[in-house]
């Protein structure tokens, strides 16, 4: 294996959320590896509206988070 599967799965989860308004846990992608199973999961899930992160306005300085 070359790796990178979790990164691809994370991108898939984000795209599904954006396109279908369904939030699928990452572990579910690995448990349901076929398109048919993922489609079934999407149909059986309740809607979870996708909200993108808004761009910060232009500022000279930006506050740091506690992690930074």
GUPA-571435 format. One record per residue: x, y negated, z of N, C-alpha, C in turn; residue in three letters; residue number from 0. Coordinates in nm, 4 decimals, decimal comma, m for minus. Each point is the difference from the previous one (the first is absolute). Layout:
BEGIN
+----------+----------+----------+----------+----------+----------+----------+----------+----------+------+-----+
:       nX :       nY :       nZ :      caX :      caY :      caZ :       cX :       cY :       cZ : code : pos :
+----------+----------+----------+----------+----------+----------+----------+----------+----------+------+-----+
:        X :        Y :        Z :        X :        Y :        Z :        X :        Y :        Z :  ALA : NUM :
...
+----------+----------+----------+----------+----------+----------+----------+----------+----------+------+-----+
END
This chain:
BEGIN
+----------+----------+----------+----------+----------+----------+----------+----------+----------+------+-----+
:       nX :       nY :       nZ :      caX :      caY :      caZ :       cX :       cY :       cZ : code : pos :
+----------+----------+----------+----------+----------+----------+----------+----------+----------+------+-----+
:   0,0830 :   0,1191 :   0,0000 :  m0,0830 :  m0,1191 :   0,0000 :   0,0870 :  m0,1249 :   0,0000 :  UNK :   0 :
:  m0,0468 :  m0,1014 :  m0,0689 :   0,0736 :  m0,1249 :  m0,0051 :  m0,0509 :  m0,1019 :   0,1001 :  UNK :   1 :
:  m0,1145 :   0,0241 :   0,0599 :  m0,0548 :  m0,0921 :   0,0989 :  m0,0822 :  m0,1106 :  m0,0635 :  UNK :   2 :
:  m0,0433 :  m0,0929 :   0,0840 :  m0,0794 :  m0,1119 :  m0,0486 :  m0,1489 :   0,0279 :  m0,0040 :  UNK :   3 :
:  m0,0402 :   0,1214 :   0,0403 :  m0,1416 :   0,0353 :  m0,0072 :  m0,0855 :  m0,0850 :   0,0936 :  UNK :   4 :
:   0,0501 :  m0,0292 :   0,1184 :  m0,0796 :  m0,0809 :   0,0933 :  m0,0162 :  m0,1429 :  m0,0515 :  UNK :   5 :
:   0,1000 :  m0,0515 :  m0,0707 :  m0,0134 :  m0,1340 :  m0,0576 :  m0,1048 :  m0,0018 :  m0,1109 :  UNK :   6 :
:   0,0001 :   0,1029 :  m0,0828 :  m0,1004 :   0,0106 :  m0,1059 :  m0,1387 :   0,0187 :   0,0601 :  UNK :   7 :
:  m0,0104 :   0,0805 :   0,1040 :  m0,1283 :   0,0235 :   0,0654 :  m0,0511 :  m0,1284 :   0,0652 :  UNK :   8 :
:   0,0882 :  m0,0782 :   0,0587 :  m0,0393 :  m0,1280 :   0,0603 :  m0,0537 :  m0,0947 :  m0,1067 :  UNK :   9 :
:   0,0646 :  m0,0035 :  m0,1155 :  m0,0492 :  m0,0829 :  m0,1105 :  m0,1363 :   0,0489 :  m0,0472 :  UNK :  10 :
:  m0,0188 :   0,1308 :  m0,0057 :  m0,1281 :   0,0571 :  m0,0405 :  m0,1100 :  m0,0368 :   0,0987 :  UNK :  11 :
:   0,0277 :   0,0106 :   0,1294 :  m0,0969 :  m0,0354 :   0,1034 :  m0,0418 :  m0,1467 :  m0,0143 :  UNK :  12 :
:   0,0973 :  m0,0885 :  m0,0209 :  m0,0300 :  m0,1429 :  m0,0159 :  m0,0846 :  m0,0258 :  m0,1243 :  UNK :  13 :
:   0,0322 :   0,0684 :  m0,1080 :  m0,0759 :  m0,0193 :  m0,1249 :  m0,1425 :   0,0528 :   0,0120 :  UNK :  14 :
:  m0,0163 :   0,1150 :   0,0650 :  m0,1339 :   0,0547 :   0,0219 :  m0,0816 :  m0,0959 :   0,0858 :  UNK :  15 :
:   0,0627 :  m0,0535 :   0,1043 :  m0,0699 :  m0,0947 :   0,0870 :  m0,0445 :  m0,1230 :  m0,0789 :  UNK :  16 :
:   0,0879 :  m0,0509 :  m0,0832 :  m0,0309 :  m0,1196 :  m0,0786 :  m0,1083 :   0,0279 :  m0,1046 :  UNK :  17 :
:   0,0073 :   0,1124 :  m0,0693 :  m0,0926 :   0,0297 :  m0,1097 :  m0,1354 :   0,0523 :   0,0476 :  UNK :  18 :
:  m0,0004 :   0,0827 :   0,1063 :  m0,1230 :   0,0666 :   0,0414 :  m0,0514 :  m0,0444 :   0,1368 :  UNK :  19 :
:   0,0719 :  m0,0909 :   0,0670 :  m0,0373 :  m0,0451 :   0,1348 :  m0,0152 :   0,1171 :   0,0966 :  UNK :  20 :
:   0,0934 :   0,0938 :  m0,0089 :   0,0041 :   0,1151 :   0,0900 :   0,1416 :   0,0097 :   0,0547 :  UNK :  21 :
:   0,0099 :   0,0027 :   0,1315 :   0,1303 :   0,0082 :   0,0654 :   0,0301 :   0,1462 :   0,0322 :  UNK :  22 :
:   0,0937 :   0,0584 :  m0,0721 :   0,0369 :   0,1403 :   0,0196 :   0,1281 :   0,0064 :   0,0823 :  UNK :  23 :
:  m0,0003 :   0,0774 :   0,1082 :   0,1244 :   0,0171 :   0,0750 :   0,1061 :   0,0681 :  m0,0872 :  UNK :  24 :
:   0,1228 :  m0,0389 :   0,0177 :   0,1104 :   0,0548 :  m0,0785 :   0,0066 :   0,1523 :   0,0103 :  UNK :  25 :
:  m0,0222 :   0,0524 :   0,1185 :   0,0062 :   0,1460 :   0,0178 :  m0,1057 :   0,0712 :  m0,0838 :  UNK :  26 :
:  m0,1108 :  m0,0684 :  m0,0297 :  m0,1060 :   0,0607 :  m0,0805 :   0,0453 :   0,0237 :  m0,1444 :  UNK :  27 :
:   0,0861 :  m0,0870 :  m0,0510 :   0,0528 :   0,0168 :  m0,1356 :   0,0805 :   0,1301 :  m0,0094 :  UNK :  28 :
:   0,0752 :   0,0311 :   0,1043 :   0,0798 :   0,1218 :  m0,0008 :  m0,0848 :   0,1246 :   0,0299 :  UNK :  29 :
:  m0,1103 :  m0,0185 :   0,0747 :  m0,0899 :   0,1125 :   0,0286 :  m0,0889 :   0,0327 :  m0,1194 :  UNK :  30 :
:  m0,0306 :  m0,0996 :  m0,0832 :  m0,0885 :   0,0182 :  m0,1152 :   0,0766 :  m0,0369 :  m0,1267 :  UNK :  31 :
:   0,0870 :   0,0897 :  m0,0473 :   0,0923 :  m0,0353 :  m0,1063 :  m0,0576 :  m0,0048 :  m0,1422 :  UNK :  32 :
:  m0,1275 :   0,0344 :  m0,0181 :  m0,0538 :  m0,0046 :  m0,1359 :  m0,0915 :  m0,1208 :  m0,0174 :  UNK :  33 :
:  m0,0142 :  m0,0447 :  m0,1233 :  m0,0868 :  m0,1133 :  m0,0304 :  m0,1440 :   0,0298 :   0,0403 :  UNK :  34 :
:  m0,0450 :   0,1220 :  m0,0236 :  m0,1361 :   0,0399 :   0,0348 :  m0,0241 :  m0,0122 :   0,1502 :  UNK :  35 :
:   0,0960 :   0,0445 :   0,0805 :  m0,0136 :  m0,0087 :   0,1457 :   0,0043 :  m0,1451 :   0,0483 :  UNK :  36 :
:   0,0850 :  m0,0809 :  m0,0592 :   0,0068 :  m0,1417 :   0,0376 :  m0,1289 :  m0,0708 :  m0,0398 :  UNK :  37 :
:  m0,0535 :   0,0318 :  m0,1188 :  m0,1264 :  m0,0594 :  m0,0450 :  m0,1133 :   0,0370 :   0,0950 :  UNK :  38 :
:  m0,0017 :   0,1239 :   0,0441 :  m0,1019 :   0,0451 :   0,0952 :   0,0130 :  m0,0763 :   0,1322 :  UNK :  39 :
:   0,1224 :  m0,0199 :   0,0457 :   0,0233 :  m0,0759 :   0,1236 :  m0,0504 :  m0,1436 :  m0,0154 :  UNK :  40 :
:   0,0272 :  m0,0615 :  m0,1146 :  m0,0437 :  m0,1376 :  m0,0259 :  m0,1522 :  m0,0078 :   0,0022 :  UNK :  41 :
:  m0,0668 :   0,0951 :  m0,0653 :  m0,1463 :   0,0000 :  m0,0045 :  m0,0615 :   0,0170 :   0,1379 :  UNK :  42 :
:   0,0641 :   0,0775 :   0,0864 :  m0,0536 :   0,0280 :   0,1333 :   0,0374 :  m0,1058 :   0,1039 :  UNK :  43 :
:   0,0848 :  m0,0952 :  m0,0369 :   0,0479 :  m0,1007 :   0,0953 :  m0,0892 :  m0,1234 :  m0,0008 :  UNK :  44 :
:  m0,0008 :  m0,0694 :   0,1125 :  m0,0741 :  m0,1258 :   0,0036 :   0,0886 :  m0,1123 :  m0,0516 :  UNK :  45 :
:  m0,0633 :  m0,1068 :  m0,0427 :   0,0719 :  m0,1114 :  m0,0616 :   0,0827 :  m0,0773 :   0,1030 :  UNK :  46 :
:   0,1181 :  m0,0396 :  m0,0400 :   0,0898 :  m0,0810 :   0,0815 :   0,0561 :  m0,1081 :  m0,0916 :  UNK :  47 :
:  m0,0505 :  m0,1217 :   0,0119 :   0,0376 :  m0,1062 :  m0,0928 :   0,1493 :  m0,0284 :   0,0025 :  UNK :  48 :
:   0,0553 :  m0,0142 :  m0,1180 :   0,1422 :  m0,0304 :  m0,0180 :   0,0207 :  m0,1500 :   0,0126 :  UNK :  49 :
:   0,0965 :  m0,0411 :   0,0791 :   0,0347 :  m0,1413 :   0,0129 :   0,1497 :  m0,0146 :  m0,0219 :  UNK :  50 :
:   0,0353 :  m0,0755 :  m0,1024 :   0,1423 :  m0,0205 :  m0,0255 :   0,0552 :  m0,1046 :   0,0959 :  UNK :  51 :
:   0,1302 :   0,0036 :   0,0194 :   0,0669 :  m0,0961 :   0,0870 :   0,0123 :  m0,1316 :  m0,0759 :  UNK :  52 :
:  m0,0413 :  m0,1059 :   0,0640 :   0,0045 :  m0,1311 :  m0,0629 :   0,1427 :  m0,0553 :   0,0023 :  UNK :  53 :
:   0,0346 :  m0,0712 :  m0,1043 :   0,1323 :  m0,0604 :  m0,0087 :   0,0102 :  m0,1163 :   0,0993 :  UNK :  54 :
:   0,1124 :  m0,0089 :   0,0670 :   0,0237 :  m0,1094 :   0,0943 :   0,0247 :  m0,1287 :  m0,0790 :  UNK :  55 :
:  m0,0454 :  m0,1090 :   0,0530 :   0,0221 :  m0,1281 :  m0,0649 :   0,1475 :  m0,0400 :   0,0049 :  UNK :  56 :
:   0,0376 :  m0,0962 :  m0,0825 :   0,1385 :  m0,0482 :  m0,0019 :   0,0293 :  m0,0800 :   0,1264 :  UNK :  57 :
:   0,1075 :   0,0388 :   0,0675 :   0,0421 :  m0,0676 :   0,1233 :   0,1521 :  m0,0046 :   0,0005 :  UNK :  58 :
:   0,0569 :  m0,0946 :   0,0753 :   0,1449 :  m0,0063 :   0,0140 :   0,0520 :   0,1199 :   0,0794 :  UNK :  59 :
:  m0,0757 :   0,0384 :   0,1045 :   0,0369 :   0,1126 :   0,0852 :  m0,1240 :   0,0831 :   0,0267 :  UNK :  60 :
:   0,0201 :   0,1286 :   0,0207 :  m0,1102 :   0,0895 :   0,0307 :   0,0236 :   0,0634 :   0,1366 :  UNK :  61 :
:  m0,1040 :   0,0142 :   0,0815 :   0,0175 :   0,0632 :   0,1325 :   0,0398 :   0,1461 :  m0,0158 :  UNK :  62 :
:   0,0816 :   0,0472 :   0,0926 :   0,0431 :   0,1389 :  m0,0031 :  m0,0950 :   0,0841 :   0,0844 :  UNK :  63 :
:  m0,0110 :   0,1260 :  m0,0335 :  m0,0789 :   0,0906 :   0,0814 :   0,0857 :   0,0494 :   0,1166 :  UNK :  64 :
:  m0,0622 :   0,0658 :   0,0967 :   0,0759 :   0,0500 :   0,1151 :   0,1013 :   0,1067 :  m0,0427 :  UNK :  65 :
:  m0,0279 :   0,0708 :  m0,1069 :   0,0905 :   0,1047 :  m0,0483 :   0,1245 :  m0,0617 :  m0,0634 :  UNK :  66 :
:  m0,0156 :  m0,1151 :  m0,0607 :   0,1145 :  m0,0637 :  m0,0662 :   0,0927 :  m0,0612 :   0,1006 :  UNK :  67 :
+----------+----------+----------+----------+----------+----------+----------+----------+----------+------+-----+
END
